[in-house]
């Protein structure tokens, strides 16, 4: 995760908010004859941001507008992307139809909020766009029967930096957002992706999933068990976010994999494993393995060097106990895989 900048952080706007603003501007041109220079929308919690147009084009029976996404100070991969909505009149009585244009993905797997075959435009953005269709249709005396095609130029390439391919969203990005607002470093998007990964795995009947702290542990665990991509949950530092969701949406088997430092924190009960939000108590590691010299270690790997494999094994067992406690009553079988920086397995439990 990117380092959080100092001072007050500037919030931004979701792709869903940008697509909604673009849709409204395009409808004003389609039915009113001219593009606005900027367009205002009302977000689900009542905010009323104004968006300047970055793109405007029209032809016979259609109009499209584009908004440049501003994610504020959040390290969002879609910051600076152009979110384009093209509108045209639909069949009378046909209501609103959503299409995926260039760079917007299509859902291919069950378990997501949108069924397979549909454009990856999430429910809240759809409702926001339906709202502006109703608003502008009433303003100009038009029937709210509209086809909306949302595009993100370059979105297919950007999507490769997201979890979309793993979640079964093919060909591009998702149009996301539940509030319309991006809150810097809130971690909400990451945790939401973990949740969607669990949903997809459950919908596909996947019997064994894994949450790992980073790319190295993920490769190690995936190779160890021969797991498919959609079984890998991209836990990162958010063990708590993953386990809380799994309590209500259990799976048959869960592997938690990670470096000895992250899993040492987990073994001591930390559920947020980020370096700024939890620390290792080395005295507790010393007690765990019965070696007082470990109390003076400066890193978990150094502690393992001092105590030997017994400490890695004790960490694995203690981490398993913490996860078991979090998932008590779910019937989920848990195992832990502890690795070093090179991906070598130091210990397993369960």
N, C-alpha and C positions, 0 to 999 in steps of 0.2 A: 504494500500500500504506500502511496506517496506520503511524504512528510507533510504534516499539517502546518500551513504558514502561520506566522505570528499575527496577533491582532484580531480585530473583528472580521469575520469572514462574510463575503458577499454571496448571497444565495442566487440560484439560477432557476431555469424553467425546464420542465421535462419535454421529451419529444412529443408527448401527448398534447401538452399545452401549445407547443409550436404548430403542430398539425391542425389543431382546432383554430388557432388564429389564421393560419394560411387558408383553411377552408372558408372561414368567414370572409376574408378579403376577396377570395375568388368568387364567392357567391354574390358579393356586392357588385363586382364587375359584371358577372353573368346577368344579373337581374336589374342592376342599377345603371350600368353603362360605363362606369369609371372605377378605377382602382383607388382606394384610399391610400394616403401616404403612410399611415400607420393604422393599426386595428386593435381595439380593446376587447377582451373577453372576461367573463367571470369564472373564476376557478371554483372547485367544489367547496372550499372553505371560505369563499366570499371575496378573495383578493381580486383586484381588477387591473392586471397589468396591461400595458400598451406595448405592441410589437411593431417596429418599423419593418416595412417590406424590403426584402433583399432581392426579390425576383418577382416579375409580373409579366404575364404573357396571355394572350387570348386569341381565339380563332372562331370559326363558324360553329356556334352552339356549345362552346366550352371556354373556360377561363382557368388559369392556374396562378397561384401565388406561392412564394417561398419565404420562409423565416429562417434566419441563421440562429441556430441554437446557442444560447449563452447559458452554460452550466454554472456560472458564478465562479467561486473559488474551489469547486469540487473537481477532483481529477477524473472527469468523466470522458470516456473515449469518444463520445458523440459531441463534445464541445466544439463549436465551430462548424458543425455539419449543417447543410442546407436541407430543411424539411419542406417539401413541396406538396401541395394539394391541388389536384386538378378536378374540377367539377363540371358535370354536364347533366342536362335534364334526363331523368330516368323514365321508365315506362309509367304511364298514368296509373296511380294506385299501387305502384311497386314499392313505395317507401324509399328507404336509404339503403344503398348497396355499397359495400366497401371493397376496394380492389387494392392489390399490392402492386405498386409500380417498381421501377428500378431501385434496388437497394433495400427494399422492405421484404422481409421474409414471409414464408408460408409455413403454417403449422403442419407437421407431418406425423406427430406422435400424440397419442392420447395422454391425458393427465394435466394439460395446461388449461388456463381459463377459457381458451378459444379452441373449438374442435378442429381436428385435422381437416386440411383442405382450405381453411379460412386464412385470410391475411393475418399476419401477426400484429394485429392492432388490438390492444387489450380492452377489457370491458369499460373502464372509466374513460379513456380517451374516446371510445365509441359513443358513450353517453354525452360527453362534452361536444362532440361534433354533431350529434343529433340535436343537441340544444341550440347550436348556432344555426343549423338548417331551419329549425322551427322559428327561431327569432327573425332571421333574414327573410324567410318566406312570408311571414306575417307582415313584415315591413313593406314588402314590394307586392303583396297580393298574389304570391305564387304558390303552387302546390308543392309540398315538401317531398317530392319524388326526385331523388338525386343520386347519381353515381359519383362516389368520391374515390379517387385514386391517389394514394399517398406514396411518394417517392423520396428517396434519400440518395442523391448522386454519390457514388463511392461507398454506399452502405454495405455492399457485399464484402468489400475488403475490410471495413471497420468491424463487421460482424465476426471476423476470424479472431479478433481480440476479445470477444465476449464468450459467454457460455451457450450462445444460440445453437451452434452446430451440435453440441452435446445434448441439448434439450430437444432436438428434433425440429428446430426452426431453420428451414432451408432457404438459402438465397439472399439473406440480408438481415437487417436489424429488426427489432420489435419497436412498436410505438407504445411507450410505457408511461406510467405515472398514475398515482391514485389521488394526489392532491394538486398536481400541476407544478409543484415547487420542488426544486432540487435543494436539499439542505446540506451544505458542505460537510463532508466527512461524517455524515450520519450513519454510514455503513448500511443503510436500509436497502439499497439496491443489491449489495452483495448477499445479505441475508435472504432477501426475496428470491435471489437466484438459487440459493441452497434449497429453499422451500420448493421451488418449481422443479428442481432436480429430484427431490424426494417424490413429488407428485408423479413425475414421469416414470420413475423407477417402479412405483407402486402400480401405476396403470398398466405397465408392461409386464407385471408379475415377476419382476426381478427379485430373486430370493436373497441376494447378497449385495450390499452397497458398502462403499468406503468413503470416509471423510478424512482428508489428509491435510497437513499443515502447509505443504508447499509442493512445488513441482517434483523435487527429488523423491520425497516420500510417496507421492502419488505414483510416479513411475515404478518405484520399488513394489508397492502394494499391488498395483494393477498387474505387473508381471508375475508376482508371487502367486496370485490367485486366478490369473487369466480372466480378469473382469472386463466387460465391455465398457466403452466410454460412458454410456448413460448410467452406469452404476457408480461413477466417480462424482462425489458431491461438492468438490471445491470448498471444503470447510474453511481453509485458511486459519485465521485466528479465532473464528467464531464457533467454537465448540458448543457454547451455550445456545446460540441461535439454532444450530443443527439439532441438538439434543432436545430442546424444548419442543420443536416441531415434531420430532420423532416420537415424543411421548404421546401426542395426539394422533399421529399418523405412522404407526409402527411398521417395521419391516422384519422379516425373519432373522436376518443376520446383519450385523454392522461391524466393520473393521475400522478402527481409528489408527492412523499411521502418522508418524512425525519424527522430527529430530528429538534428540534426548533433552534439549533445553525446553522446547515447547511442551513435551509430554511430562517433564518434571513439574512444570507449573500445573498441568492437568492433574497429576498425581497428588498435588497438594490442594486440590479443590478449585483452582482457578478455571473459569469457563470462558473468559476472554483472554486469549494467549498473547495479545500484542505486547510488545516490550514496554510501551508507555502505560499500560493498564494492569500489568501483573508482574510479579517478580518471584524468583526462586529463593526460598529460605534454606540456605545451605546447612544450617544446624539440623533442620529436619531431615535432609538427605543423609547427614552423618548418623542420625539416630536410626534411619531406615535401614542402613547397611551395617551399623555397628562399627563405624570407622571414624574416630574423632578428627582425623586429618582432613576429611572431606569438608568440614565446617569452614576451613580456610580457603577453599577453592574459589576461583573467580568466575568460572564458567561450568556449565553442566558437563561438558565434554572433559574438562580437566578433572572434575569430580569422578567421572568414570575411569579416567586414567589412574587416579589415585586408588580407587576402591576395586577396580577390575569389573568383570562382567556381572558380578553379583549385584552391583548397584543398578545397572541397566535393567536387570531382571526385576529387581524390587520396584523400580519406577514403573515398569510395564504392569506389574501386578497391582500396584496402588492406583494407577490410572484406570485400570479395568474396574476396580472397586468403585471409583468415582462415577464412571459411565454407567455401570450396573445400577448404582443408586439412582441416577438420573432417569433411567429407563425401567425402574422397578414396576412390575406388574404388566409390562407390555409384551412379555414373552420373547423379546429380542435377544438373540445370542450375540455376545460381544467378544471381540478379541482385539488385542493391541499389538502393533508392530513398531518397535523403536529402531531408528536408523542413525547412522552417523552422517557427516556432511557429504560423503561420497556415495551414500545410498546403501551401504553395507548394513545388514540387519544385525543389531546388537542384542536384541531380546524380543521375545514374543510371550504373550500371556493370553490364555483363553483358547 
